[in-house]
């Protein structure tokens, strides 16, 4: 496909935050058939923002990074991300 032809297609968001914003802006298709509710979608967006997007914005202080590095060395996967490794 030529680069010009590719320009005609929408691109998917590269970041989770952008994906969640796109979902917030356009989720009417998910409401069809009463499978999802507005409340469920908003709760999902809020949860992902609070527990994943905002968590990665937190600064990584030395003790936290030390715990994270220890968990990697021991093969333990923690839910406490550290964005400054």
N, C-alpha and C positions, 0 to 999 in steps of 0.2 A: 504494500500500500504506500502511496506517495505521502510525503509530509503534508501536502496540501489536503489530501483526503482525510488524514488523521485529524486535522484541525476542525473538521466538521463534527467530531465526536466529543462529548463531554468527558472530562477527566475525573477520575475518582480522587477524593481528598487524600493527601499524603500523610496528614497528621490525624490522630484520634480526635483532637479538639475540633478540627475542621469537619470531620465526619459527624461528630455530635451536633455541630451547628447546622450542618446540612440536614440532618434528621429532624432537628427542631424546626427548621424552616419549611421542610417538605415531608410530612408524614401522613397526609390525608389518605394515601393509598393503603396504609396499614390499618386504617379504621374501617375499611370496607369489609363487610361480612362479620362484623363484631368479634373479630379475633383478638384485636388489641384495643385498649381504651386509651384515651388521651392521658389519663392519670398514669397508666402503666408506662407509656412512652416517656412521659416527663420524669417519672420516678427513675427509670433506667438511665436517662440522660444525666439527671442529678447525681445518681450513684457513681456513674463512670467519671464524671467531672471531679467529684470530691475524692474518690478513692484511687483514681489513676492519673488523670491529667494534673490536678492540683498537687498531688503527692510528689510528682516528679519535679515540680517547681520549687519544692522546699530545698533550702541549702543543705548540703551534706557536711555536717560537722564531723570532726576527726573520730570521735568515739563511734558514731554511727557508721562511718566508712570502715572503721576497724572491725566492727561486728559483721558488716557485709562481706569484707574480704575473708574473714574467718569462715563464714558460712560457705563461700565459694571453695575455699581450700578443703573444707570437710565434705563437700558435695551436698550441702544442705541448701535448698532453695528457700529463701525467706520472702515474705510478702512485703518487706520493707525495702523499697527501691532506693538506690543511691545513684544520683545522676552525675556524680563527679569522680567516678572510678577511673 
